[in-house]
């Protein structure tokens, strides 16, 4: 008997799960607290955050309400390889649902880094909106300046 291939998580599900985890941790919520708020088990939250379970539109809507974000938040900053889509596997072309995986580059995605989650969490602990916006503007300016330096170096080379 052949061992059927276990389908890999779809890159969109991985991205949506990462955004779910990012927002949950930014708000300082545990998986258990989020699961209680939406009527699930924390194991189900873990599966959603890993992208191993697909999320229906009504579930996505519930998460958005609990986490105080628009549904579009979960699709923001989606990497170009995910936006480009991916080909269906042989089974998918024959009417099944199996798909071949596209590398998501999880290790390169800054949303998956602990440092990013810590930064976002600390940012949202700043209660003064004006100060938070000033910090945001400063970080954006520093990032733009660093990017401009990289581009200038490349031009010179």
N, CA and C atoms as an extended XYZ file, in Angstrom:
471
Properties=species:S:1:pos:R:3:atomname:S:1:resname:S:1:resid:I:1 pbc="F F F"
N         0.842       -1.192        0.000 N   UNK     1
C         0.000        0.000        0.000 CA  UNK     1
C         0.881        1.247        0.000 C   UNK     1
N         0.563        2.149       -0.891 N   UNK     2
C         1.346        3.387       -0.999 CA  UNK     2
C         1.063        4.294        0.179 C   UNK     2
N         2.098        5.012        0.585 N   UNK     3
C         1.946        6.000        1.650 CA  UNK     3
C         1.528        7.313        0.999 C   UNK     3
N         0.277        7.754        1.192 N   UNK     4
C        -0.153        9.000        0.542 CA  UNK     4
C         0.629       10.186        1.094 C   UNK     4
N         0.899       11.117        0.179 N   UNK     5
C         1.609       12.323        0.599 CA  UNK     5
C         0.733       13.138        1.531 C   UNK     5
N         1.322       13.599        2.594 N   UNK     6
C         0.612       14.483        3.507 CA  UNK     6
C         0.719       15.880        2.934 C   UNK     6
N        -0.419       16.522        2.647 N   UNK     7
C        -0.342       17.860        2.048 CA  UNK     7
C         0.336       18.845        2.993 C   UNK     7
N         1.187       19.685        2.419 N   UNK     8
C         1.847       20.721        3.206 CA  UNK     8
C         0.907       21.897        3.354 C   UNK     8
N         1.166       22.686        4.366 N   UNK     9
C         0.343       23.873        4.597 CA  UNK     9
C         0.475       24.832        3.423 C   UNK     9
N        -0.613       25.434        3.065 N   UNK    10
C        -0.625       26.416        1.978 CA  UNK    10
C         0.037       27.694        2.475 C   UNK    10
N         0.865       28.337        1.637 N   UNK    11
C         1.549       29.561        2.071 CA  UNK    11
C         0.602       30.661        2.577 C   UNK    11
N        -0.595       30.754        2.027 N   UNK    12
C        -1.544       31.765        2.514 CA  UNK    12
C        -1.969       31.429        3.932 C   UNK    12
N        -2.221       30.144        4.211 N   UNK    13
C        -2.608       29.737        5.566 CA  UNK    13
C        -1.475       30.002        6.550 C   UNK    13
N        -0.241       29.794        6.113 N   UNK    14
C         0.919       30.064        6.973 CA  UNK    14
C         1.006       31.555        7.271 C   UNK    14
N         0.811       32.383        6.241 N   UNK    15
C         0.889       33.836        6.434 CA  UNK    15
C        -0.228       34.325        7.354 C   UNK    15
N        -1.448       33.880        7.116 N   UNK    16
C        -2.585       34.292        7.949 CA  UNK    16
C        -2.353       33.842        9.393 C   UNK    16
N        -1.848       32.638        9.572 N   UNK    17
C        -1.548       32.144       10.916 CA  UNK    17
C        -0.476       32.971       11.609 C   UNK    17
N         0.540       33.369       10.847 N   UNK    18
C         1.608       34.203       11.414 CA  UNK    18
C         1.048       35.560       11.847 C   UNK    18
N         0.161       36.122       11.039 N   UNK    19
C        -0.454       37.408       11.386 CA  UNK    19
C        -1.342       37.252       12.625 C   UNK    19
N        -2.033       36.129       12.732 N   UNK    20
C        -2.853       35.853       13.912 CA  UNK    20
C        -1.968       35.824       15.154 C   UNK    20
N        -0.864       35.095       15.065 N   UNK    21
C         0.049       35.005       16.206 CA  UNK    21
C         0.666       36.364       16.536 C   UNK    21
N         1.048       37.099       15.495 N   UNK    22
C         1.653       38.415       15.695 CA  UNK    22
C         0.704       39.331       16.469 C   UNK    22
N        -0.540       39.380       16.055 N   UNK    23
C        -1.511       40.267       16.717 CA  UNK    23
C        -1.825       39.783       18.130 C   UNK    23
N        -1.974       38.461       18.285 N   UNK    24
C        -2.267       37.906       19.608 CA  UNK    24
C        -1.156       38.255       20.589 C   UNK    24
N         0.096       38.065       20.171 N   UNK    25
C         1.210       38.350       21.081 CA  UNK    25
C         1.379       39.851       21.307 C   UNK    25
N         1.087       40.648       20.278 N   UNK    26
C         1.183       42.106       20.451 CA  UNK    26
C         0.201       42.593       21.501 C   UNK    26
N        -0.944       41.928       21.585 N   UNK    27
C        -1.949       42.304       22.586 CA  UNK    27
C        -1.690       41.637       23.927 C   UNK    27
N        -0.681       40.783       23.988 N   UNK    28
C        -0.353       40.106       25.242 CA  UNK    28
C        -1.321       38.997       25.602 C   UNK    28
N        -1.987       38.427       24.605 N   UNK    29
C        -2.940       37.339       24.855 CA  UNK    29
C        -2.250       35.991       24.731 C   UNK    29
N        -2.610       35.079       25.601 N   UNK    30
C        -2.123       33.704       25.464 CA  UNK    30
C        -2.999       32.977       24.458 C   UNK    30
N        -2.531       31.834       24.012 N   UNK    31
C        -3.362       31.027       23.115 CA  UNK    31
C        -4.644       30.593       23.823 C   UNK    31
N        -4.546       30.319       25.099 N   UNK    32
C        -5.732       29.916       25.869 CA  UNK    32
C        -6.747       31.052       25.967 C   UNK    32
N        -6.264       32.273       26.202 N   UNK    33
C        -7.180       33.417       26.308 CA  UNK    33
C        -7.889       33.656       24.974 C   UNK    33
N        -7.149       33.561       23.873 N   UNK    34
C        -7.758       33.736       22.564 CA  UNK    34
C        -8.746       32.616       22.272 C   UNK    34
N        -8.365       31.396       22.624 N   UNK    35
C        -9.265       30.267       22.364 CA  UNK    35
C       -10.565       30.409       23.152 C   UNK    35
N       -10.469       30.876       24.386 N   UNK    36
C       -11.679       31.110       25.194 CA  UNK    36
C       -12.564       32.179       24.555 C   UNK    36
N       -11.939       33.215       24.029 N   UNK    37
C       -12.689       34.330       23.448 CA  UNK    37
C       -13.450       33.933       22.185 C   UNK    37
N       -12.937       32.942       21.448 N   UNK    38
C       -13.605       32.535       20.211 CA  UNK    38
C       -14.247       31.147       20.303 C   UNK    38
N       -14.166       30.528       21.476 N   UNK    39
C       -14.825       29.244       21.680 CA  UNK    39
C       -14.120       28.059       21.037 C   UNK    39
N       -12.800       28.047       21.107 N   UNK    40
C       -12.001       26.951       20.564 CA  UNK    40
C       -11.085       26.410       21.653 C   UNK    40
N       -10.321       25.372       21.321 N   UNK    41
C        -9.286       24.896       22.234 CA  UNK    41
C        -7.979       25.587       21.859 C   UNK    41
N        -7.041       25.635       22.796 N   UNK    42
C        -5.769       26.281       22.481 CA  UNK    42
C        -5.010       25.478       21.426 C   UNK    42
N        -5.271       24.150       21.348 N   UNK    43
C        -4.635       23.343       20.309 CA  UNK    43
C        -5.097       23.778       18.920 C   UNK    43
N        -6.375       24.148       18.805 N   UNK    44
C        -6.873       24.637       17.522 CA  UNK    44
C        -6.197       25.958       17.152 C   UNK    44
N        -5.992       26.818       18.142 N   UNK    45
C        -5.286       28.087       17.899 CA  UNK    45
C        -3.880       27.789       17.401 C   UNK    45
N        -3.202       26.817       18.031 N   UNK    46
C        -1.854       26.447       17.601 CA  UNK    46
C        -1.846       26.016       16.136 C   UNK    46
N        -2.816       25.220       15.751 N   UNK    47
C        -2.882       24.737       14.367 CA  UNK    47
C        -3.157       25.886       13.397 C   UNK    47
N        -4.020       26.815       13.791 N   UNK    48
C        -4.267       27.984       12.933 CA  UNK    48
C        -2.998       28.822       12.793 C   UNK    48
N        -2.293       29.034       13.900 N   UNK    49
C        -1.090       29.858       13.870 CA  UNK    49
C         0.031       29.224       13.047 C   UNK    49
N         0.100       27.922       13.011 N   UNK    50
C         1.108       27.226       12.185 CA  UNK    50
C         0.693       27.164       10.727 C   UNK    50
N        -0.596       27.373       10.467 N   UNK    51
C        -1.090       27.273        9.105 CA  UNK    51
C        -1.471       25.858        8.722 C   UNK    51
N        -1.437       24.936        9.682 N   UNK    52
C        -1.776       23.551        9.364 CA  UNK    52
C        -3.283       23.345        9.243 C   UNK    52
N        -4.077       24.230        9.826 N   UNK    53
C        -5.530       24.219        9.638 CA  UNK    53
C        -5.934       25.454        8.850 C   UNK    53
N        -6.782       25.240        7.866 N   UNK    54
C        -7.314       26.369        7.099 CA  UNK    54
C        -8.404       27.040        7.903 C   UNK    54
N        -8.527       28.333        7.696 N   UNK    55
C        -9.478       29.132        8.450 CA  UNK    55
C       -10.619       29.559        7.537 C   UNK    55
N       -11.835       29.247        7.945 N   UNK    56
C       -12.994       29.688        7.189 CA  UNK    56
C       -13.248       31.183        7.388 C   UNK    56
N       -14.046       31.752        6.524 N   UNK    57
C       -14.291       33.194        6.576 CA  UNK    57
C       -14.974       33.615        7.876 C   UNK    57
N       -15.901       32.820        8.384 N   UNK    58
C       -16.580       33.197        9.627 CA  UNK    58
C       -15.605       33.155       10.804 C   UNK    58
N       -14.688       32.178       10.807 N   UNK    59
C       -13.685       32.082       11.875 CA  UNK    59
C       -12.731       33.277       11.785 C   UNK    59
N       -12.324       33.617       10.573 N   UNK    60
C       -11.438       34.762       10.364 CA  UNK    60
C       -12.110       36.039       10.855 C   UNK    60
N       -13.392       36.161       10.583 N   UNK    61
C       -14.168       37.312       11.031 CA  UNK    61
C       -14.190       37.386       12.559 C   UNK    61
N       -14.376       36.244       13.228 N   UNK    62
C       -14.387       36.206       14.701 CA  UNK    62
C       -13.034       36.613       15.273 C   UNK    62
N       -11.953       36.102       14.685 N   UNK    63
C       -10.615       36.486       15.142 CA  UNK    63
C       -10.404       37.990       14.975 C   UNK    63
N       -10.827       38.530       13.850 N   UNK    64
C       -10.665       39.965       13.597 CA  UNK    64
C       -11.402       40.779       14.653 C   UNK    64
N       -12.620       40.358       15.005 N   UNK    65
C       -13.386       41.083       16.032 CA  UNK    65
C       -12.683       41.035       17.383 C   UNK    65
N       -12.268       39.848       17.795 N   UNK    66
C       -11.629       39.681       19.100 CA  UNK    66
C       -10.303       40.431       19.176 C   UNK    66
N        -9.565       40.453       18.065 N   UNK    67
C        -8.245       41.089       18.046 CA  UNK    67
C        -8.283       42.556       17.616 C   UNK    67
N        -9.495       43.071       17.380 N   UNK    68
C        -9.711       44.481       17.016 CA  UNK    68
C        -8.907       44.912       15.785 C   UNK    68
N        -9.011       44.117       14.737 N   UNK    69
C        -8.376       44.445       13.461 CA  UNK    69
C        -9.371       44.162       12.339 C   UNK    69
N        -9.206       44.817       11.192 N   UNK    70
C       -10.052       44.455       10.046 CA  UNK    70
C        -9.607       43.087        9.507 C   UNK    70
N       -10.476       42.376        8.844 N   UNK    71
C       -10.135       41.075        8.272 CA  UNK    71
C        -8.930       41.207        7.337 C   UNK    71
N        -8.827       42.315        6.653 N   UNK    72
C        -7.714       42.521        5.719 CA  UNK    72
C        -6.354       42.486        6.417 C   UNK    72
N        -6.313       42.741        7.724 N   UNK    73
C        -5.062       42.703        8.486 CA  UNK    73
C        -4.325       41.378        8.276 C   UNK    73
N        -5.076       40.295        8.218 N   UNK    74
C        -4.465       38.975        8.107 CA  UNK    74
C        -3.782       38.747        6.770 C   UNK    74
N        -4.117       39.571        5.781 N   UNK    75
C        -3.533       39.426        4.450 CA  UNK    75
C        -2.509       40.514        4.139 C   UNK    75
N        -2.345       41.478        5.039 N   UNK    76
C        -1.376       42.551        4.848 CA  UNK    76
C         0.041       41.985        4.803 C   UNK    76
N         0.894       42.648        4.069 N   UNK    77
C         2.321       42.303        3.980 CA  UNK    77
C         2.567       40.880        3.492 C   UNK    77
N         1.673       40.358        2.667 N   UNK    78
C         1.855       39.008        2.151 CA  UNK    78
C         3.020       38.992        1.164 C   UNK    78
N         3.968       38.082        1.345 N   UNK    79
C         5.131       38.014        0.457 CA  UNK    79
C         4.721       37.773       -0.996 C   UNK    79
N         5.547       38.243       -1.906 N   UNK    80
C         5.219       38.151       -3.333 CA  UNK    80
C         5.091       36.716       -3.809 C   UNK    80
N         5.883       35.785       -3.244 N   UNK    81
C         5.762       34.397       -3.696 CA  UNK    81
C         4.410       33.805       -3.315 C   UNK    81
N         3.812       34.298       -2.253 N   UNK    82
C         2.490       33.822       -1.857 CA  UNK    82
C         1.435       34.465       -2.748 C   UNK    82
N         1.597       35.752       -3.024 N   UNK    83
C         0.646       36.451       -3.894 CA  UNK    83
C         0.647       35.889       -5.309 C   UNK    83
N         1.794       35.396       -5.759 N   UNK    84
C         1.913       34.872       -7.119 CA  UNK    84
C         1.170       33.553       -7.291 C   UNK    84
N         0.848       32.912       -6.188 N   UNK    85
C         0.157       31.634       -6.270 CA  UNK    85
C         1.146       30.524       -6.551 C   UNK    85
N         0.602       29.344       -6.787 N   UNK    86
C         1.462       28.204       -7.078 CA  UNK    86
C         0.681       27.190       -7.885 C   UNK    86
N         1.374       26.363       -8.632 N   UNK    87
C         0.681       25.397       -9.481 CA  UNK    87
C         0.026       24.299       -8.659 C   UNK    87
N        -1.060       23.754       -9.188 N   UNK    88
C        -1.705       22.613       -8.554 CA  UNK    88
C        -0.896       21.365       -8.834 C   UNK    88
N        -0.964       20.415       -7.924 N   UNK    89
C        -0.309       19.136       -8.139 CA  UNK    89
C        -1.103       18.353       -9.174 C   UNK    89
N        -0.594       17.199       -9.557 N   UNK    90
C        -1.288       16.333      -10.508 CA  UNK    90
C        -2.695       16.036      -10.005 C   UNK    90
N        -2.818       15.729       -8.723 N   UNK    91
C        -4.113       15.424       -8.124 CA  UNK    91
C        -5.042       16.624       -8.225 C   UNK    91
N        -4.491       17.822       -8.017 N   UNK    92
C        -5.290       19.040       -8.094 CA  UNK    92
C        -5.831       19.272       -9.492 C   UNK    92
N        -5.020       18.941      -10.508 N   UNK    93
C        -5.467       19.111      -11.892 CA  UNK    93
C        -6.575       18.129      -12.238 C   UNK    93
N        -6.619       17.008      -11.516 N   UNK    94
C        -7.632       15.991      -11.789 CA  UNK    94
C        -8.892       16.213      -10.962 C   UNK    94
N        -8.973       17.328      -10.300 N   UNK    95
C       -10.188       17.641       -9.555 CA  UNK    95
C       -10.068       17.458       -8.057 C   UNK    95
N        -8.901       16.994       -7.571 N   UNK    96
C        -8.708       16.853       -6.132 CA  UNK    96
C        -8.294       18.176       -5.524 C   UNK    96
N        -7.894       18.109       -4.283 N   UNK    97
C        -7.543       19.338       -3.587 CA  UNK    97
C        -6.073       19.408       -3.205 C   UNK    97
N        -5.278       18.407       -3.563 N   UNK    98
C        -3.864       18.420       -3.204 CA  UNK    98
C        -3.125       19.496       -3.972 C   UNK    98
N        -2.160       20.131       -3.318 N   UNK    99
C        -1.374       21.168       -3.953 CA  UNK    99
C         0.082       20.944       -3.627 C   UNK    99
N         0.930       21.355       -4.541 N   UNK   100
C         2.360       21.276       -4.267 CA  UNK   100
C         2.753       22.497       -3.456 C   UNK   100
N         3.758       22.339       -2.647 N   UNK   101
C         4.157       23.436       -1.766 CA  UNK   101
C         5.139       24.368       -2.449 C   UNK   101
N         5.064       25.623       -2.097 N   UNK   102
C         6.034       26.628       -2.522 CA  UNK   102
C         6.778       27.043       -1.267 C   UNK   102
N         8.102       27.093       -1.312 N   UNK   103
C         8.810       27.496       -0.096 CA  UNK   103
C         8.369       28.889        0.343 C   UNK   103
N         8.021       29.015        1.566 N   UNK   104
C         7.541       30.277        2.102 CA  UNK   104
C         8.690       31.123        2.598 C   UNK   104
N         9.802       30.502        2.915 N   UNK   105
C        10.937       31.253        3.438 CA  UNK   105
C        10.689       31.718        4.858 C   UNK   105
N        10.111       30.826        5.673 N   UNK   106
C         9.747       31.194        7.034 CA  UNK   106
C        10.931       31.741        7.831 C   UNK   106
N        12.116       31.135        7.624 N   UNK   107
C        13.278       31.586        8.382 CA  UNK   107
C        13.723       32.984        7.968 C   UNK   107
N        13.320       33.444        6.789 N   UNK   108
C        13.690       34.777        6.320 CA  UNK   108
C        12.604       35.809        6.607 C   UNK   108
N        11.436       35.369        6.970 N   UNK   109
C        10.318       36.266        7.193 CA  UNK   109
C        10.467       36.931        8.559 C   UNK   109
N        10.615       38.262        8.604 N   UNK   110
C        10.812       38.941        9.891 CA  UNK   110
C         9.625       38.789       10.838 C   UNK   110
N         8.442       38.460       10.329 N   UNK   111
C         7.286       38.282       11.206 CA  UNK   111
C         7.419       37.053       12.086 C   UNK   111
N         8.308       36.135       11.711 N   UNK   112
C         8.480       34.908       12.471 CA  UNK   112
C         9.587       35.016       13.513 C   UNK   112
N        10.260       36.140       13.560 N   UNK   113
C        11.353       36.306       14.508 CA  UNK   113
C        10.830       36.746       15.865 C   UNK   113
N        11.434       36.175       16.897 N   UNK   114
C        11.054       36.524       18.263 CA  UNK   114
C        11.292       38.013       18.532 C   UNK   114
N        12.364       38.538       17.975 N   UNK   115
C        12.699       39.956       18.142 CA  UNK   115
C        11.567       40.855       17.635 C   UNK   115
N        10.981       40.492       16.505 N   UNK   116
C         9.886       41.282       15.935 CA  UNK   116
C         8.678       41.254       16.858 C   UNK   116
N         8.348       40.083       17.343 N   UNK   117
C         7.190       39.966       18.246 CA  UNK   117
C         7.418       40.768       19.531 C   UNK   117
N         8.638       40.710       20.061 N   UNK   118
C         8.953       41.475       21.273 CA  UNK   118
C         8.843       42.979       21.013 C   UNK   118
N         9.336       43.417       19.864 N   UNK   119
C         9.284       44.837       19.510 CA  UNK   119
C         7.837       45.313       19.397 C   UNK   119
N         7.018       44.553       18.714 N   UNK   120
C         5.609       44.923       18.537 CA  UNK   120
C         4.884       44.919       19.878 C   UNK   120
N         5.164       43.926       20.690 N   UNK   121
C         4.539       43.857       22.011 CA  UNK   121
C         4.922       45.073       22.862 C   UNK   121
N         6.207       45.423       22.873 N   UNK   122
C         6.663       46.588       23.638 CA  UNK   122
C         6.044       47.868       23.095 C   UNK   122
N         5.954       47.966       21.778 N   UNK   123
C         5.358       49.141       21.125 CA  UNK   123
C         3.925       49.365       21.606 C   UNK   123
N         3.133       48.299       21.636 N   UNK   124
C         1.735       48.450       22.038 CA  UNK   124
C         1.546       48.627       23.542 C   UNK   124
N         2.598       48.442       24.313 N   UNK   125
C         2.520       48.721       25.750 CA  UNK   125
C         2.631       50.216       26.022 C   UNK   125
N         3.075       50.985       25.020 N   UNK   126
C         3.157       52.444       25.149 CA  UNK   126
C         1.734       52.974       24.987 C   UNK   126
N         1.165       53.488       26.048 N   UNK   127
C        -0.243       53.902       26.048 CA  UNK   127
C        -0.474       55.254       25.387 C   UNK   127
N         0.533       56.113       25.416 N   UNK   128
C         0.402       57.451       24.846 CA  UNK   128
C         0.499       57.366       23.321 C   UNK   128
N        -0.619       57.587       22.652 N   UNK   129
C        -0.684       57.444       21.195 CA  UNK   129
C         0.298       58.362       20.492 C   UNK   129
N         0.423       59.593       20.945 N   UNK   130
C         1.328       60.546       20.314 CA  UNK   130
C         2.771       60.046       20.350 C   UNK   130
N         3.197       59.524       21.488 N   UNK   131
C         4.564       59.008       21.625 CA  UNK   131
C         4.746       57.777       20.743 C   UNK   131
N         3.748       56.906       20.734 N   UNK   132
C         3.822       55.703       19.911 CA  UNK   132
C         3.980       56.072       18.432 C   UNK   132
N         3.224       57.081       17.977 N   UNK   133
C         3.316       57.510       16.578 CA  UNK   133
C         4.680       58.129       16.272 C   UNK   133
N         5.256       58.850       17.229 N   UNK   134
C         6.583       59.432       17.030 CA  UNK   134
C         7.632       58.327       16.897 C   UNK   134
N         7.516       57.310       17.726 N   UNK   135
C         8.452       56.184       17.656 CA  UNK   135
C         8.303       55.481       16.309 C   UNK   135
N         7.075       55.280       15.884 N   UNK   136
C         6.804       54.649       14.596 CA  UNK   136
C         7.439       55.450       13.460 C   UNK   136
N         7.256       56.759       13.474 N   UNK   137
C         7.838       57.626       12.431 CA  UNK   137
C         9.359       57.559       12.442 C   UNK   137
N         9.948       57.538       13.627 N   UNK   138
C        11.404       57.454       13.751 CA  UNK   138
C        11.924       56.148       13.166 C   UNK   138
N        11.273       55.045       13.505 N   UNK   139
C        11.708       53.741       13.000 CA  UNK   139
C        11.572       53.681       11.475 C   UNK   139
N        10.470       54.208       10.947 N   UNK   140
C        10.289       54.233        9.494 CA  UNK   140
C        11.387       55.052        8.825 C   UNK   140
N        11.720       56.205        9.406 N   UNK   141
C        12.760       57.065        8.840 CA  UNK   141
C        14.125       56.364        8.878 C   UNK   141
N        14.435       55.706        9.983 N   UNK   142
C        15.702       54.983       10.095 CA  UNK   142
C        15.771       53.847        9.067 C   UNK   142
N        14.666       53.140        8.907 N   UNK   143
C        14.616       52.056        7.923 CA  UNK   143
C        14.795       52.573        6.505 C   UNK   143
N        14.138       53.680        6.179 N   UNK   144
C        14.251       54.269        4.840 CA  UNK   144
C        15.680       54.741        4.575 C   UNK   144
N        16.309       55.348        5.583 N   UNK   145
C        17.683       55.826        5.431 CA  UNK   145
C        18.639       54.650        5.226 C   UNK   145
N        18.458       53.580        5.986 N   UNK   146
C        19.319       52.402        5.842 CA  UNK   146
C        19.136       51.771        4.462 C   UNK   146
N        17.913       51.719        3.999 N   UNK   147
C        17.629       51.154        2.670 CA  UNK   147
C        18.261       52.015        1.576 C   UNK   147
N        18.184       53.338        1.723 N   UNK   148
C        18.792       54.251        0.749 CA  UNK   148
C        20.309       54.058        0.698 C   UNK   148
N        20.924       53.827        1.854 N   UNK   149
C        22.374       53.590        1.888 CA  UNK   149
C        22.736       52.311        1.140 C   UNK   149
N        21.939       51.272        1.321 N   UNK   150
C        22.191       50.006        0.630 CA  UNK   150
C        22.087       50.207       -0.873 C   UNK   150
N        21.054       50.914       -1.315 N   UNK   151
C        20.873       51.170       -2.746 CA  UNK   151
C        22.018       51.997       -3.311 C   UNK   151
N        22.480       52.994       -2.550 N   UNK   152
C        23.594       53.829       -3.002 CA  UNK   152
C        24.872       53.010       -3.158 C   UNK   152
N        25.110       52.089       -2.219 N   UNK   153
C        26.286       51.209       -2.306 CA  UNK   153
C        26.223       50.312       -3.529 C   UNK   153
N        25.039       49.818       -3.814 N   UNK   154
C        24.867       48.946       -4.981 CA  UNK   154
C        25.131       49.709       -6.280 C   UNK   154
N        24.698       50.961       -6.339 N   UNK   155
C        24.919       51.782       -7.528 CA  UNK   155
C        26.399       52.003       -7.774 C   UNK   155
N        27.158       52.226       -6.688 N   UNK   156
C        28.586       52.484       -6.792 CA  UNK   156
C        29.352       51.244       -7.221 C   UNK   156
N        28.828       50.087       -6.915 N   UNK   157
C        29.549       48.818       -7.222 CA  UNK   157
C        29.460       48.441       -8.666 C   UNK   157
